[in-house]
Amino acid sequence: MSYADRVYIENCKRILTEGVWDTDQNVRPHWEDGTPAHTVKLFGVVNRYDLTKEFPIMTLRRTYWKSCIDELLWIWQKKSNNVHDLKSHIWDSWADESGSIGKAYGYQLAKKDIYPEGEFDQVDRVLYLLKHDPASRRIITSMYNFSDLHEMHLYPCAYSMTFNVSGNRLNAVLNQRSQDMLTANNWNVLQYAVLLHMFAKVSGFEAGELVHVIADCHIYDRHVEMVREMIDKEPYEAPQFSIDPDVNDFYAFQTSSFHIEDYRYHPFDRSIPVAI
């Protein structure tokens, strides 16, 4: 059984049996028909993935991993906030007529600050510290910039990364304020596992442990039956993940730089509504 599936099943069972509904509250998210999108949730879920043992991709249903990585590169490598730079259409609901999602995600990573060593944006600062000061406990990125929140079309969900080198392993903590378990959980886990592999590869480390901290871990009301159907399935074993050994520049990675072999997954033909 894929470890990512086991974690997912355990999380969902806990949400459905122990979770708290927000049906007594006015909520911001809504369905396409205007109906409020309510959730059942757990607070403070922490999941750990050891990337030396297994790549965390779900087999309960297909995760479109190439699209995941394309979005990851859009944010962390292109540092873009315009959907015209993205191949998929997952951000279209939050984009304006020019394609911008406001001062969110890639926009925040691209903002530069002056340090004693020079001028860096957030991504390049991580790369610099991993090379020159890997013992630092200050290798942190954050997209949750309070002064710009009012100009973001969607506040960042996965908003902060803390990197930590232990021996020859690069570990990281991903902080997420909100997690839609059906549409986005494995999408985000896979993305940040790949990101950890990327930083480790170009910095001379082995990708170690990804710790995923979720403040509000929830299932939407219209997703409950689909989740129940999914977690009733018997997961497959995890596939094999590899990264192009010849790429040593963070900005040289492409979607084709990553390979997943022997990926088996259960069919899932249900149309998933997305709360906006």
SULGI-V566890 format. One record per backbone hydrogen bond with DSSP energy under -1.0 kcal/mol. NH is the residue of the N-H (numbers start at 1). CO is the residue of the C=O. If there is no record, write none. Layout:
nh=NH co=CO
nh=NH co=CO
This chain:
nh=2 co=236
nh=6 co=2
nh=7 co=3
nh=8 co=4
nh=9 co=5
nh=10 co=6
nh=11 co=7
nh=12 co=8
nh=13 co=9
nh=14 co=10
nh=15 co=11
nh=16 co=12
nh=17 co=13
nh=18 co=14
nh=19 co=15
nh=20 co=41
nh=22 co=39
nh=25 co=22
nh=31 co=35
nh=34 co=31
nh=37 co=29
nh=40 co=219
nh=41 co=20
nh=42 co=217
nh=44 co=215
nh=45 co=214
nh=47 co=212
nh=49 co=210
nh=51 co=208
nh=53 co=50
nh=54 co=50
nh=57 co=55
nh=65 co=63
nh=68 co=64
nh=69 co=65
nh=70 co=66
nh=71 co=67
nh=72 co=68
nh=73 co=69
nh=74 co=70
nh=75 co=71
nh=76 co=72
nh=77 co=73
nh=78 co=73
nh=80 co=74
nh=83 co=99
nh=85 co=82
nh=86 co=83
nh=92 co=89
nh=94 co=91
nh=95 co=92
nh=96 co=100
nh=99 co=96
nh=101 co=81
nh=103 co=151
nh=104 co=102
nh=107 co=104
nh=108 co=105
nh=109 co=105
nh=110 co=106
nh=113 co=120
nh=115 co=118
nh=118 co=115
nh=120 co=113
nh=122 co=109
nh=125 co=121
nh=126 co=122
nh=127 co=123
nh=128 co=124
nh=129 co=125
nh=130 co=126
nh=131 co=127
nh=132 co=128
nh=133 co=129
nh=136 co=133
nh=140 co=138
nh=141 co=161
nh=143 co=159
nh=145 co=143
nh=148 co=145
nh=151 co=148
nh=152 co=149
nh=153 co=101
nh=159 co=157
nh=159 co=175
nh=160 co=175
nh=161 co=141
nh=162 co=173
nh=163 co=139
nh=164 co=171
nh=166 co=169
nh=169 co=166
nh=170 co=206
nh=171 co=164
nh=172 co=209
nh=173 co=162
nh=174 co=211
nh=175 co=160
nh=176 co=213
nh=177 co=157
nh=179 co=216
nh=181 co=218
nh=184 co=180
nh=188 co=184
nh=189 co=185
nh=190 co=186
nh=191 co=187
nh=192 co=188
nh=193 co=189
nh=194 co=190
nh=195 co=191
nh=196 co=192
nh=197 co=193
nh=198 co=194
nh=199 co=195
nh=200 co=196
nh=201 co=197
nh=202 co=198
nh=205 co=200
nh=206 co=168
nh=208 co=170
nh=210 co=49
nh=211 co=172
nh=212 co=47
nh=213 co=174
nh=214 co=45
nh=215 co=176
nh=217 co=42
nh=218 co=179
nh=219 co=40
nh=221 co=38
nh=223 co=220
nh=227 co=223
nh=228 co=224
nh=229 co=225
nh=230 co=226
nh=231 co=227
nh=233 co=230
nh=240 co=261
nh=242 co=259
nh=244 co=257
nh=247 co=244
nh=252 co=249
nh=257 co=254
nh=258 co=255
nh=259 co=242
nh=261 co=240
nh=266 co=59
nh=276 co=30
